[in-house]
Amino acid sequence: MGVILLRHTRPDVAEGTCYGRTDYPPAESFSEEAAEVLAALPPVHRVLSSPLLRCTRLADHIGAARGLPVEIDPRLIEIDFGAWEGTPWAEVPRDGLDHWAAHFYDSRPHGGESVGMFYARVVPFLDEMHGAGTVLAVTHAGLMRAALHHAGREGAWQMKFPYGSFIELP
Ligand SMILES: Cc1cc2ncn([C@H]3O[C@H](COP(=O)(O)O)[C@@H](O)[C@H]3O)c2cc1C
């Protein structure tokens, strides 16, 4: 079994908000969602987590239940959407969105991370994890997209992952 990338549970933020690096805590439904995740999760021998609260709360819960320490890795943070963070996607300036879509890897109209910058910090983590055994990384949807892209999956950047869902990398 390879590394398992787990998306955090629902964060306490309005539907449709653009957020990446903003540290929203988990929503009120955390206990129920975490119990479901824990029941579905296979055995692991290490627990890593993004430093953001929506991940550390879940990682702490899993670590406590499985008797494992939680190791924080900053490379597991979501992409930084800069000035767009906290804005409803519907209110993000159209020209910025168009530029982002047209120059997907290099554009950073929000002043945060381009997809290329984000990918460049994620790939060393993924390479380090290759063959590392059954490691759980509690992280974000962007990381899961980047990891599947790295694994050669067509359309990976457009994929959606429900809160609390996980993927296993080869
Ligand atoms: C290229 C790219 C485009 C995205 N659009 C939204 N997200 C990601 O950023 C937000 C925060 O993710 P989470 O809820 O898992 O912390 C979500 O909207 C998620 O889809 C993206 C991430 C990447 C890399």
The ligand as a Gaussian input file, in Angstrom:
#p B3LYP/6-31G(d) Opt

LIG

0 1
 C       -5.332000      24.349000      -9.656000
 C       -6.229000      24.403000      -8.474000
 C       -7.498000      24.939000      -8.610000
 C       -8.340000      24.961000      -7.536000
 N       -9.608000      25.437000      -7.380000
 C       -9.978000      25.189000      -6.143000
 N       -8.970000      24.584000      -5.477000
 C       -8.949000      24.114000      -4.106000
 O       -8.849000      25.188000      -3.229000
 C       -9.891000      25.178000      -2.295000
 C       -9.455000      24.702000      -0.980000
 O       -9.268000      23.308000      -0.976000
 P       -9.570000      22.480000       0.353000
 O      -11.036000      22.695000       0.686000
 O       -9.295000      21.031000       0.049000
 O       -8.678000      23.054000       1.419000
 C      -10.966000      24.305000      -2.862000
 O      -11.869000      25.141000      -3.535000
 C      -10.187000      23.331000      -3.700000
 O      -10.948000      22.811000      -4.741000
 C       -7.920000      24.443000      -6.303000
 C       -6.660000      23.915000      -6.131000
 C       -5.803000      23.902000      -7.229000
 C       -4.432000      23.350000      -7.075000

